[in-house]
Amino acid sequence: MTQYDCIFIPGGGLQTDGSLPPWTLARLERAQALISQTRWIIFLSGGTVHKPLPLNEHGFPIFESRTAADYLVQQGVDPAQLLTEISSYDTIGNAYFSRLLFAEPTKMQHLLVITSEFHLPRTQAAFEWIYGLTPQTTDHQLIFESVPNRGLSPEALKARIAREQNSLEKLRETQLSITTLDAFQTWFYSQHAAYAVTSQPDKVSGDVLESY
């Protein structure tokens, strides 16, 4: 039986009422099934840049990762095995902060990343790029697993897959010139639309917005 230091779950968005969408629940259910094989399940993402965070009854933002953790606690998972990250707002950020905040400080080696089928190619590319940046202090071994695209309409799924492919092509172009953590951080905070002060994220509308 394979043992993991942690299972990473990239964010999959929230519904307008703050609940988790079906495709994210599929990720969580798979992680829960593997709970005996990991030290931690780590939920990634504060939200998405493509729509506002929903608010709770007190007017505070509902973060994706905290909502995911709460769900597994309700399913009986020990909270001591659950960690959350709320700094990232896209897949590249998921990968970067997972390495910076968790994998590096605790010297994790065996890492499983679980996400939806439509999201897996770009997720794998982003994590392999970020974890391959030098200098490296730990030999991280990344494993990837997908779960079904549950709950998306055919139109939304088609639109999201097309967007994923376009984003993957841009990622591969960018990573050719960025091979160190120092260069990545400079690019991340000066040019990435989700994190640079002078940039604005792309507007998303229509069918594809359903998948965020």
C-alpha positions as MATLAB code, in Angstrom:
seq = 'MTQYDCIFIPGGGLQTDGSLPPWTLARLERAQALISQTRWIIFLSGGTVHKPLPLNEHGFPIFESRTAADYLVQQGVDPAQLLTEISSYDTIGNAYFSRLLFAEPTKMQHLLVITSEFHLPRTQAAFEWIYGLTPQTTDHQLIFESVPNRGLSPEALKARIAREQNSLEKLRETQLSITTLDAFQTWFYSQHAAYAVTSQPDKVSGDVLESY';
ca = [
       0.000    0.000    0.000;
       1.471    3.328   -1.090;
       2.016    5.844    1.701;
       2.039    9.594    1.084;
       3.374   12.473    3.125;
       0.367   14.451    1.954;
      -2.466   14.652   -0.528;
      -2.896   18.035   -2.194;
      -6.374   19.054   -3.402;
      -6.359   22.103   -5.735;
      -9.359   24.378   -5.404;
     -12.342   23.819   -7.673;
     -14.413   26.905   -6.947;
     -17.509   27.513   -4.859;
     -21.187   27.841   -5.695;
     -22.850   31.226   -5.209;
     -24.216   30.045   -1.833;
     -20.719   29.082   -0.655;
     -21.189   25.331   -1.075;
     -18.773   23.018   -2.867;
     -19.508   22.041   -6.490;
     -19.897   18.359   -7.412;
     -16.513   18.126   -9.165;
     -14.746   19.328   -6.011;
     -16.706   16.883   -3.864;
     -15.434   14.094   -6.118;
     -11.853   15.157   -5.296;
     -12.591   15.206   -1.580;
     -14.276   11.817   -1.608;
     -11.255   10.264   -3.281;
      -8.912   11.870   -0.758;
     -11.047   10.616    2.108;
     -10.856    7.085    0.703;
      -7.055    7.339    0.958;
      -6.961    8.891    4.437;
      -5.188    5.871    5.968;
      -2.372    6.248    3.428;
      -1.409    9.833    4.170;
      -0.240   12.006    7.033;
      -2.139   15.070    5.807;
      -4.738   16.183    3.310;
      -3.941   19.755    2.280;
      -6.577   21.928    0.618;
      -5.300   24.633   -1.707;
      -6.885   27.948   -2.768;
      -8.505   30.945   -1.191;
     -10.814   31.413   -4.167;
     -10.739   32.362   -7.822;
     -10.051   35.669   -9.564;
     -12.950   35.027  -11.935;
     -15.768   35.785   -9.511;
     -16.163   37.294   -6.036;
     -15.877   35.141   -2.956;
     -19.262   34.341   -1.422;
     -19.854   35.790    2.048;
     -21.095   34.064    5.196;
     -23.922   35.305    7.400;
     -21.511   37.650    9.184;
     -20.252   39.210    5.942;
     -16.867   37.502    5.948;
     -15.453   35.736    2.847;
     -15.903   31.986    2.486;
     -12.565   30.465    1.436;
     -12.473   27.392   -0.767;
      -9.906   25.470    1.223;
     -11.619   26.082    4.559;
     -14.952   24.956    3.121;
     -13.345   21.766    1.797;
     -11.747   21.046    5.161;
     -15.037   21.649    6.969;
     -16.732   19.169    4.650;
     -14.307   16.353    5.487;
     -14.544   17.121    9.192;
     -18.305   16.672    8.854;
     -17.598   13.312    7.204;
     -15.663   12.205   10.265;
     -12.070   12.940    9.227;
      -9.762   13.933   12.091;
      -9.087   17.709   11.823;
      -5.474   17.049   12.825;
      -4.954   15.500    9.394;
      -6.300   18.531    7.509;
      -4.402   21.693    6.552;
      -5.544   24.692    4.499;
      -3.945   27.353    2.311;
      -5.743   30.574    1.314;
      -3.034   32.541   -0.540;
      -3.561   31.085   -4.009;
      -6.214   32.026   -6.569;
      -5.212   29.858   -9.522;
      -3.486   26.568  -10.360;
       0.021   28.001  -10.624;
      -0.486   29.627   -7.235;
      -1.761   26.306   -5.868;
       1.496   24.657   -6.886;
       3.743   27.496   -5.709;
       2.244   27.890   -2.253;
       1.986   24.121   -1.760;
       5.734   23.916   -2.182;
       6.585   27.120   -0.313;
       4.304   26.657    2.694;
       4.163   22.888    3.126;
       6.412   20.639    1.061;
       9.678   22.535    1.611;
       9.408   23.351    5.345;
       8.420   19.783    6.288;
      10.631   18.082    3.666;
       7.758   16.090    2.199;
       8.823   13.529   -0.390;
       5.801   11.497   -1.489;
       3.067   13.856   -2.693;
      -0.244   12.915   -4.288;
      -2.203   15.574   -6.192;
      -5.890   14.833   -6.828;
      -7.973   16.911   -9.203;
     -10.670   16.617  -11.871;
     -10.041   15.073  -15.288;
     -10.537   18.413  -17.059;
      -7.992   20.047  -14.752;
      -5.310   17.339  -14.582;
      -3.056   18.169  -17.588;
      -2.508   21.786  -16.530;
      -2.264   20.853  -12.858;
       0.424   18.290  -13.575;
       2.354   20.723  -15.763;
       2.178   23.463  -13.132;
       3.247   21.262  -10.221;
       6.075   19.612  -12.142;
       7.337   23.033  -13.227;
       7.157   24.605   -9.755;
       8.649   21.609   -7.968;
      11.422   21.419  -10.559;
      12.597   24.981   -9.974;
      16.031   25.296   -8.393;
      17.377   25.306   -5.773;
      15.780   22.128   -4.447;
      16.315   21.028   -0.859;
      14.153   17.901   -0.973;
      13.599   15.151   -3.532;
       9.867   15.616   -4.052;
       8.101   12.736   -5.791;
       4.851   13.893   -7.360;
       2.026   11.513   -8.216;
      -1.163   12.656   -9.944;
      -4.650   11.181   -9.944;
      -7.835   12.405  -11.590;
     -11.478   12.004  -10.627;
     -14.532   12.265  -12.925;
     -15.841   15.641  -14.115;
     -18.954   15.323  -11.986;
     -21.727   17.889  -12.219;
     -20.645   20.011  -15.190;
     -23.020   20.527  -18.090;
     -21.716   19.351  -21.485;
     -21.459   22.974  -22.626;
     -19.510   24.069  -19.555;
     -17.191   21.082  -19.732;
     -16.424   21.708  -23.410;
     -15.718   25.385  -22.747;
     -13.536   24.629  -19.715;
     -11.475   22.005  -21.556;
     -10.812   24.502  -24.343;
      -9.764   27.130  -21.798;
      -7.562   24.616  -19.993;
      -5.760   23.775  -23.235;
      -5.138   27.422  -24.016;
      -3.840   28.072  -20.483;
      -1.608   25.002  -20.666;
       0.007   26.252  -23.872;
       0.737   29.626  -22.227;
       2.165   27.889  -19.162;
       4.529   25.791  -21.269;
       5.771   28.898  -23.081;
       6.405   30.695  -19.798;
       8.217   27.859  -18.072;
      10.854   27.669  -20.816;
      12.446   30.878  -19.557;
      11.887   30.403  -15.816;
      13.918   27.667  -14.145;
      14.732   29.062  -10.681;
      12.595   29.997   -7.695;
      14.057   33.489   -7.746;
      13.085   34.047  -11.381;
       9.675   32.538  -10.747;
       8.928   34.814   -7.809;
       9.872   37.880   -9.846;
       7.590   36.791  -12.691;
       4.798   35.694  -10.342;
       4.449   39.050   -8.594;
       5.245   41.291  -11.549;
       3.531   39.608  -14.512;
       1.029   36.963  -13.389;
      -2.418   38.533  -13.770;
      -3.726   37.077  -10.496;
      -0.905   38.425   -8.313;
       0.838   41.375  -10.007;
      -0.227   44.803   -8.740;
      -0.588   46.301  -12.227;
      -2.374   43.354  -13.879;
      -6.015   42.388  -14.190;
      -7.226   38.778  -14.657;
      -9.017   37.758  -17.842;
     -12.781   38.157  -17.763;
     -14.597   34.838  -17.776;
     -18.239   34.560  -18.737;
     -20.721   32.257  -20.382;
     -20.544   28.475  -20.077;
     -16.969   28.351  -18.778;
     -17.827   30.446  -15.714;
     -19.947   27.539  -14.483;
     -16.751   25.560  -13.857;
     -15.192   28.112  -11.467;
];
